[in-house]
Amino acid sequence: MNELEIETEIVQISSYCEIICCILKTHRILSINKIIFFSYLIKQKKFTFKEVYSGNTKRDVIFKCISLLSGEFEDYCNSISFIIKSIHLLILNDKIKLSNGLLILNNEEGNVSRIYELNIFINKAIEESRNLTEKQFMREVMRCV
């Protein structure tokens, strides 16, 4: 790896660390699969969907959210390694815990910077995703992406 590739990877991992902490600050606990999906979605700046979906959306929010990644399979797959590295780094530095496939923000992590804000639509989608099993969630992601 040359120096530019290393610097690019550092920026990617740093961004995903911020996003993961932001998600867990709001929602406290979420599975690895769901963290990977929502982190990618937020990082791609897909959270500015005022013209697509608003916080007033009440039905099938999670499916509408997943549909935003339609056709982005290659980019999504390429980002997974950065997200996994970010999760690993956060666990090593005791920022988050991993328990039975669930990521939990450590209690002492009260001050998480808010570079990435979660809007109402994303928050509703994350909450609605709790109603899906991991298998159902991943099936829908793979079907749409």
C-alpha positions, -999 to +999 in steps of 0.1 A: +000+000+000+013+034-008+010+064+015-020+079-003-039+046+000-031+044+037-042+080+043-075+073+024-081+042+045-075+062+077-100+088+067-126+061+058-122+043+091-123+075+111-155+085+094-171+051+101-160+052+137-178+085+141-209+072+124-210+040+145-207+059+177-234+083+166-258+055+158-251+037+191-253+070+211-289+073+199-300+037+198-277+021+225-276-014+210-277-027+174-265-058+156-234-058+135-253-064+103-276-034+109-246-012+120-228-021+087-259-012+066-269+020+084-232+032+086-228+028+049-261+046+042-252+075+064-217+078+050-229+079+015-249+110+025-281+092+017-296+107+048-306+139+030-337+124+014-362+152+019-373+149-017-376+111-014-389+102+021-396+124+051-400+118+088-437+117+082-434+084+064-451+058+086-453+026+066-425+003+057-398+028+066-371+001+068-379-012+033-379+024+019-346+029+036-331-003+021-343+007-013-321+038-013-291+015-019-305-001-050-278-008-075-249-001-051-237-036-045-201-031-054-197+001-034-215-015-004-193-046-005-161-024-008-172-004+023-178-034+045-140-039+051-137-003+064-167-006+086-155-039+101-121-023+107-138+006+124-158-017+146-127-036+155-108-004+164-137+008+185-138-025+204-100-025+210-102+010+224-132+002+247-155+026+230-180-001+222-187-037+234-196-068+213-220-092+230-238-120+211-235-102+178-248-069+192-228-037+195-233-016+226-218+018+233-199+018+266-217+038+293-187+061+299-188+073+263-212+102+270-196+127+247-198+115+212-192+141+185-221+147+162-204+152+128-231+129+113-266+136+124-293+110+122-326+125+109-361+113+118-363+090+088-331+071+097-340+069+133-374+055+124-358+030+100-333+018+127-361+014+152-383-005+127-353-027+118-354-041+153-387-059+143-368-079+116-346-109+124-311-107+111-319-132+084-349-112+072-329-079+073-300-093+053-323-109+028-340-076+021-306-058+019-292-083-006-325-083-026-323-045-030-286-038-032 
